[in-house]
Amino acid sequence: PLSLVAALSPRPLLLVQGSDDQVVPVVDARALADCHGHAELRIIQGAGHHLRHDPRAIAVLLGWLERQADARPPLTPD
């Protein structure tokens, strides 16, 4: 997957990782972020692998999406 992540650059990429994840170690998330070159890596302290319902992870995702929307040029009618 490292080569695939590198191919995503320079597209924005958010990686959200639990510090206590027993399935995917934090070091793997850091490697993915480093390979991308511009990824934002957010580590949720005390969280495990299942972040879908973690309010901290949801807040990180919503904030990131908002920043991505703000960074895009406004749509203009054809």
ZAMARGU-4260 file (C-alpha; in steps of 0.2 Angstrom, whole numbers, plus 5000, padded with zeros to 4 digits):
<rodrens>
0) 5000/5000/5000 | 5015/5012/5002 | 5016/5014/4983 | 4998/5017/4982 | 4998/5030/4995
5) 5012/5039/4986 | 5002/5039/4970 | 4988/5049/4979 | 5000/5064/4982 | 4997/5078/4981
10) 4979/5075/4984 | 4974/5078/5002 | 4974/5063/5014 | 4969/5062/5032 | 4974/5047/5042
15) 4966/5044/5059 | 4974/5031/5070 | 4971/5025/5088 | 4986/5025/5099 | 4981/5009/5106
20) 4976/5000/5090 | 4981/4982/5091 | 4977/4978/5073 | 4987/4992/5064 | 5002/4999/5074
25) 5005/5018/5074 | 5021/5015/5066 | 5012/5009/5050 | 5001/5025/5050 | 5016/5035/5051
30) 5024/5026/5037 | 5009/5029/5026 | 5009/5047/5031 | 5028/5049/5027 | 5026/5040/5010
35) 5012/5052/5005 | 5022/5067/5010 | 5008/5079/5013 | 4996/5068/5023 | 4988/5074/5039
40) 4990/5061/5053 | 4980/5062/5068 | 4983/5050/5082 | 4968/5048/5094 | 4975/5044/5112
45) 4969/5029/5120 | 4958/5024/5105 | 4959/5007/5097 | 4956/5001/5080 | 4937/5005/5078
50) 4936/5024/5077 | 4919/5025/5068 | 4910/5029/5084 | 4923/5039/5093 | 4918/5057/5095
55) 4936/5063/5094 | 4939/5054/5078 | 4922/5061/5071 | 4927/5079/5076 | 4944/5077/5067
60) 4936/5071/5051 | 4923/5084/5051 | 4936/5098/5054 | 4947/5091/5040 | 4933/5090/5028
65) 4928/5108/5032 | 4946/5114/5029 | 4946/5105/5013 | 4930/5113/5007 | 4936/5130/5012
70) 4952/5127/5002 | 4944/5123/4986 | 4940/5137/4974 | 4921/5142/4974 | 4911/5134/4960
75) 4905/5145/4946 | 4890/5142/4935 | 4894/5137/4917
</rodrens>
